[in-house]
Amino acid sequence: MILWDVKAATPCWRVRPGDHWIGEIAWPPAGDCIAVLGRELTVLDVRDGHELLRREAYGPRGLAFSPDGRRLAFQRSSGAVTVIALPGGEQVAAFEAVGYPINGLVFAADGNDLFAGDNAGRVFRLTRRDSAVEELYVHAEVQGGCACQAVGLCGGQLLTFGWSGDIRLGDRTLTLPGTLFVAAVAPGGEAFAAGGDRGQITVWTDRGGKQHSLDAGAQISALAFHPDGNTLAVATYDGALRLLRDGAAPRAFVGHAGRPPTVAWSPDGTVLAIGGERRTMILAHLGASTL
């Protein structure tokens, strides 16, 4: 795996080969390390690439830091979720056979319970105190598809995204036209976005009260909100990666390999981590003037 500094056009560090792809990337609030999920979970020091821990895992998705960054949840095997303490990696909770492969994980605002969405459209609450698993609801099946593609929190309420474009925010239902591939929630939970097979991204602001659309130009493979809550990093199936913001000209980003399956901003918004299909993670340093 290579961490590539795009600004300097040089590799920052390399670590020993592991996964042949990178499925999901997550940053803790402190931004001092980065968690990478594929066929294994690795946590790396951002400064020099030093491996802080490695665990067997089941990617490509299902990864979340707690709000305080002291715990990390990941899909350990198909449909099973483990929570470990950081930095040591001690197991603090295990949820066996939650469901079909997990597509999304998020901690509750208090950092204790978790929410999970699986490939059969089911949404669960995972209670860390007693390792209980409670099914909350199931996303609608349309034309043979019903997967819960992502989970998050918006205004303290559970937010989930269904493959058929049905989005549930608390007791409200919103809709994305077409098939929903990916979604993202802005830091702070005031805005969220979703995109799919039609090359359009719908952005909801004011906790779902307002919405507008952005043209991505192709089917969307990955989304991530910048901490400013307005700028989106958008990867598409044609291999493009752009920074999009309502009312601003798109900025194309080059230098990555293949179609990025995941993108993630550092907490301070100065670094964009881009997961590649060839064991490559690109670290792009982007100042405020870039946005």
C-alpha positions as CSV (number, residue, x, y, z in Angstrom):
1,M,0.0,0.0,0.0
2,I,1.3,3.4,-0.9
3,L,0.3,6.8,0.6
4,W,0.9,9.3,-2.1
5,D,1.3,13.0,-1.6
6,V,-0.2,14.6,-4.7
7,K,1.0,18.1,-3.9
8,A,4.6,17.0,-3.7
9,A,4.2,14.2,-6.4
10,T,6.1,11.8,-4.1
11,P,5.1,8.8,-2.0
12,C,4.9,9.7,1.7
13,W,5.3,6.1,2.8
14,R,4.8,2.5,1.9
15,V,3.6,-0.4,4.0
16,R,3.7,-4.2,3.4
17,P,1.2,-5.6,0.9
18,G,-2.1,-6.8,2.3
19,D,-5.4,-6.3,0.6
20,H,-5.6,-6.3,-3.2
21,W,-8.3,-3.6,-2.9
22,I,-9.4,-0.9,-0.4
23,G,-13.2,-0.9,0.3
24,E,-13.6,1.8,3.0
25,I,-11.5,4.5,4.7
26,A,-12.3,6.2,8.0
27,W,-10.6,9.0,10.1
28,P,-10.9,9.5,13.8
29,P,-11.7,13.0,15.1
30,A,-8.1,13.6,16.0
31,G,-6.9,12.9,12.4
32,D,-3.7,11.3,13.6
33,C,-4.3,7.9,12.1
34,I,-6.4,6.3,9.3
35,A,-8.4,3.0,9.3
36,V,-8.5,1.0,6.1
37,L,-10.9,-1.9,5.5
38,G,-10.6,-4.5,2.8
39,R,-9.9,-8.2,3.3
40,E,-8.2,-7.0,6.5
41,L,-8.5,-4.0,8.8
42,T,-5.4,-1.9,9.2
43,V,-4.9,1.2,11.3
44,L,-2.0,3.3,10.2
45,D,-0.2,6.3,11.6
46,V,-0.8,9.1,9.0
47,R,2.6,10.7,9.6
48,D,4.9,7.8,8.6
49,G,2.6,4.8,7.7
50,H,3.5,2.9,10.8
51,E,1.1,0.0,11.3
52,L,-0.7,0.5,14.6
53,L,-2.8,-2.6,14.4
54,R,-4.1,-5.2,12.0
55,R,-7.1,-7.5,12.3
56,E,-8.8,-10.1,10.1
57,A,-12.0,-8.5,8.6
58,Y,-14.6,-8.9,6.0
59,G,-14.8,-6.0,3.6
60,P,-15.4,-4.1,1.5
61,R,-17.7,-2.1,3.8
62,G,-18.7,-1.7,7.5
63,L,-16.3,0.6,9.3
64,A,-16.9,3.4,11.9
65,F,-15.1,5.3,14.6
66,S,-16.9,6.3,17.8
67,P,-17.5,10.1,18.2
68,D,-14.6,10.4,20.6
69,G,-12.3,8.2,18.5
70,R,-11.6,5.7,21.3
71,R,-13.4,2.8,19.7
72,L,-13.5,1.4,16.2
73,A,-16.3,-0.9,14.8
74,F,-15.8,-3.1,11.8
75,Q,-17.3,-6.1,10.0
76,R,-15.2,-9.0,11.2
77,S,-16.9,-11.7,9.1
78,S,-19.9,-11.8,6.9
79,G,-22.7,-10.1,9.0
80,A,-20.7,-10.0,12.2
81,V,-19.5,-6.8,13.9
82,T,-16.6,-6.3,16.3
83,V,-15.9,-3.2,18.4
84,I,-12.3,-2.7,19.6
85,A,-10.7,-0.1,21.9
86,L,-7.9,2.1,20.6
87,P,-5.0,2.3,20.6
88,G,-4.5,-1.2,21.9
89,G,-7.1,-3.0,19.9
90,E,-8.8,-4.9,22.8
91,Q,-12.2,-6.3,21.9
92,V,-15.0,-4.5,23.8
93,A,-18.1,-5.9,22.1
94,A,-19.0,-8.5,19.5
95,F,-22.2,-9.0,17.6
96,E,-22.5,-12.4,15.9
97,A,-24.6,-13.1,12.8
98,V,-26.2,-9.6,12.6
99,G,-27.4,-10.3,9.1
100,Y,-26.3,-10.5,5.6
101,P,-23.1,-8.6,4.7
102,I,-23.0,-5.2,6.4
103,N,-23.0,-2.2,4.1
104,G,-22.9,0.6,6.7
105,L,-22.1,1.2,10.4
106,V,-22.5,4.3,12.5
107,F,-22.2,4.9,16.3
108,A,-25.0,6.5,18.1
109,A,-24.4,10.1,19.3
110,D,-23.5,8.9,22.8
111,G,-20.8,6.5,21.4
112,N,-22.3,3.4,23.0
113,D,-24.8,1.8,20.7
114,L,-24.3,1.2,16.9
115,F,-26.6,1.1,14.0
116,A,-26.0,-1.2,11.0
117,G,-27.6,-1.7,7.6
118,D,-27.2,-4.9,5.7
119,N,-27.4,-6.2,2.1
120,A,-31.0,-7.4,2.6
121,G,-32.2,-3.9,3.5
122,R,-32.5,-4.5,7.2
123,V,-31.5,-1.9,9.7
124,F,-30.4,-2.9,13.2
125,R,-29.6,-1.3,16.6
126,L,-26.5,-3.0,18.2
127,T,-26.4,-2.5,22.0
128,R,-22.9,-2.6,23.3
129,R,-23.9,-3.2,26.9
130,D,-25.4,-6.6,26.4
131,S,-24.4,-7.3,22.7
132,A,-28.1,-7.4,21.8
133,V,-29.2,-7.0,18.1
134,E,-32.6,-5.4,17.4
135,E,-34.1,-5.2,13.9
136,L,-35.7,-1.7,13.5
137,Y,-37.1,-1.9,9.9
138,V,-36.5,-3.1,6.4
139,H,-36.0,-0.9,3.3
140,A,-38.5,-1.6,0.5
141,E,-37.7,-4.1,-2.2
142,V,-38.0,-2.7,-5.8
143,Q,-37.1,-4.7,-8.9
144,G,-35.3,-7.3,-6.8
145,G,-33.1,-4.9,-4.9
146,C,-33.5,-3.8,-1.3
147,A,-30.1,-3.3,0.2
148,C,-29.4,-0.7,2.9
149,Q,-26.5,1.1,1.2
150,A,-25.4,3.4,4.0
151,V,-26.3,4.6,7.5
152,G,-25.6,7.8,9.3
153,L,-27.0,10.4,11.8
154,C,-28.7,13.7,10.9
155,G,-29.7,16.0,13.7
156,G,-29.4,13.2,16.1
157,Q,-31.8,11.0,14.2
158,L,-31.0,7.7,12.4
159,L,-30.6,8.2,8.7
160,T,-30.5,5.2,6.3
161,F,-30.3,4.9,2.5
162,G,-32.0,2.1,0.5
163,W,-30.9,0.7,-2.8
164,S,-34.2,1.6,-4.5
165,G,-33.8,5.3,-3.5
166,D,-35.9,5.3,-0.4
167,I,-34.2,7.3,2.4
168,R,-35.4,7.2,6.0
169,L,-34.7,10.1,8.4
170,G,-36.4,9.4,11.7
171,D,-40.1,8.9,10.8
172,R,-39.7,10.8,7.5
173,T,-39.2,9.3,4.0
174,L,-37.3,11.0,1.2
175,T,-36.6,9.8,-2.3
176,L,-33.7,9.7,-4.7
177,P,-34.8,9.1,-8.3
178,G,-33.3,5.9,-9.7
179,T,-31.0,3.4,-8.0
180,L,-29.0,4.6,-5.0
181,F,-25.4,3.5,-5.0
182,V,-23.7,5.7,-2.4
183,A,-24.4,8.3,0.2
184,A,-22.6,10.6,2.6
185,V,-23.5,12.7,5.7
186,A,-21.8,16.0,6.4
187,P,-19.8,16.4,9.6
188,G,-22.2,17.8,12.2
189,G,-25.1,16.0,10.6
190,E,-26.9,19.0,9.1
191,A,-26.6,17.9,5.5
192,F,-26.5,14.7,3.5
193,A,-26.2,13.6,-0.1
194,A,-26.9,10.5,-2.3
195,G,-26.2,9.5,-5.9
196,G,-26.5,6.5,-8.1
197,D,-27.1,5.3,-11.6
198,R,-28.4,8.6,-13.2
199,G,-25.3,10.7,-12.7
200,Q,-27.1,13.1,-10.4
201,I,-26.4,13.9,-6.8
202,T,-29.2,15.1,-4.6
203,V,-28.0,17.2,-1.6
204,W,-30.3,17.8,1.4
205,T,-29.6,20.6,3.8
206,D,-31.2,21.9,6.9
207,R,-31.7,18.4,8.2
208,G,-33.5,17.3,5.1
209,G,-35.6,20.5,4.8
210,K,-34.1,21.7,1.6
211,Q,-32.6,20.0,-1.4
212,H,-30.7,20.7,-4.7
213,S,-29.0,18.6,-7.3
214,L,-25.5,18.5,-8.7
215,D,-24.5,16.9,-12.1
216,A,-21.7,14.4,-11.7
217,G,-21.7,13.4,-15.4
218,A,-21.6,9.6,-14.8
219,Q,-22.8,6.9,-12.4
220,I,-21.4,7.6,-8.9
221,S,-19.1,5.3,-7.0
222,A,-18.1,7.3,-4.0
223,L,-19.1,10.4,-2.1
224,A,-17.6,12.4,0.9
225,F,-18.5,15.7,2.4
226,H,-15.7,18.2,3.2
227,P,-16.0,19.5,6.8
228,D,-17.3,22.8,5.5
229,G,-20.5,21.0,4.8
230,N,-20.8,22.3,1.2
231,T,-18.1,20.7,-0.8
232,L,-18.3,17.1,-2.0
233,A,-15.6,14.8,-3.3
234,V,-17.3,12.7,-6.0
235,A,-15.9,9.6,-7.7
236,T,-17.7,8.2,-10.8
237,Y,-17.6,4.9,-12.7
238,D,-15.8,6.5,-15.6
239,G,-12.7,6.9,-13.3
240,A,-13.2,10.7,-12.7
241,L,-12.8,12.3,-9.3
242,R,-14.2,15.9,-8.9
243,L,-14.8,18.4,-6.2
244,L,-18.4,19.7,-6.5
245,R,-20.1,22.5,-4.7
246,D,-23.4,24.3,-5.5
247,G,-22.7,27.5,-7.5
248,A,-19.0,26.7,-8.1
249,A,-17.3,25.3,-11.2
250,P,-16.3,21.6,-10.8
251,R,-12.7,20.9,-10.1
252,A,-11.2,17.8,-11.6
253,F,-8.7,15.8,-9.6
254,V,-6.1,13.6,-11.4
255,G,-3.4,11.2,-10.3
256,H,-5.4,8.4,-8.9
257,A,-5.5,4.9,-10.4
258,G,-8.7,3.3,-11.6
259,R,-12.1,3.9,-10.2
260,P,-11.9,5.1,-6.6
261,P,-14.4,2.9,-4.5
262,T,-14.0,5.2,-1.4
263,V,-13.0,8.7,-0.5
264,A,-12.7,10.3,3.0
265,W,-11.7,13.8,4.2
266,S,-9.5,14.4,7.2
267,P,-11.3,16.1,10.1
268,D,-9.5,19.4,9.4
269,G,-10.4,19.2,5.7
270,T,-6.9,19.6,4.4
271,V,-6.4,16.0,3.3
272,L,-8.5,13.8,1.0
273,A,-7.8,10.0,1.3
274,I,-8.7,8.1,-1.9
275,G,-8.9,4.3,-1.9
276,G,-7.8,2.7,-5.1
277,E,-8.4,-0.7,-6.7
278,R,-4.7,-1.6,-6.7
279,R,-3.7,-1.5,-3.0
280,T,-3.1,2.2,-3.4
281,M,-4.3,5.0,-1.1
282,I,-3.7,8.5,-2.3
283,L,-3.2,11.3,0.2
284,A,-4.1,14.6,-1.4
285,H,-3.2,17.8,0.4
286,L,-5.8,20.4,-0.5
287,G,-5.7,24.0,1.0
288,A,-8.7,26.3,1.3
289,S,-7.9,28.0,-2.0
290,T,-8.4,24.6,-3.8
291,L,-12.0,24.5,-2.7
